[in-house]
């Protein structure tokens, strides 16, 4: 790891302005600089560098103190986690299960079983259970060594091979879950209630879905706002991904 700080991290952090959270910053550092986990002294240098530019260093450090948790499993989208000698935007459980892993079906299994109350508790993403796609892509880059484009292509391949599914949801940050075939691939019981697995649920009962005629036939159309404000970690349409 270079002793120099990443200009990409600093520039992207600066572009977030006041919406930048300590969770966002750690994800940037892990993606563009350190990989999984940020050593304490490296994070300290980033906080100092940002404090010497447009940010209030004290506020960033207070955000770290407020959001830092000592927990093995995922808590919230704004939490950051204590590791041995460092900090991460992701819980130790994910580091144990995903570091070096390239099978994205294992990511979905880990990430949908890791949320207290079920994966519906993820604050971001589309309707129902499963992993918000942007979160899956970020973790694939950080833990699996993918580029963002490679991770997107791999998600598309797994969906084409019926290992992952996003249902009928056309949300730009749709939630991904295992299919029964994907569960079988991992040796997971398709009836398991701690992992998000596609079922035969009739999505047409979703109040956001309305039947519309189109060129002589009927289709189901999902109605939802294109984006929403989420304090600096908002939904971004797939064709226009930012650096992070």
Secondary structure, DSSP 4 states (H G I P E B T S, - for coil): --SSPPHHHHHHHHHHGGG--HHHHHHHHIIIIISSSEEHHHHHHHHHHHHTTTS-HHHHHHHHHHHEE--SSB--TT-EEEETTEEESS-HHHHHHHTT---HHHHHHHHHSSBTT-GGG-SSSSSSSSEEHHHHHHHHHHHH---HHHHHHHHHHHHHTTSEE-TT---TT-EEEE-HHHHHHHT--TT-SSS-B-----GGGSTTEEEEEETTEEEEEE---S----TT-----GGG----
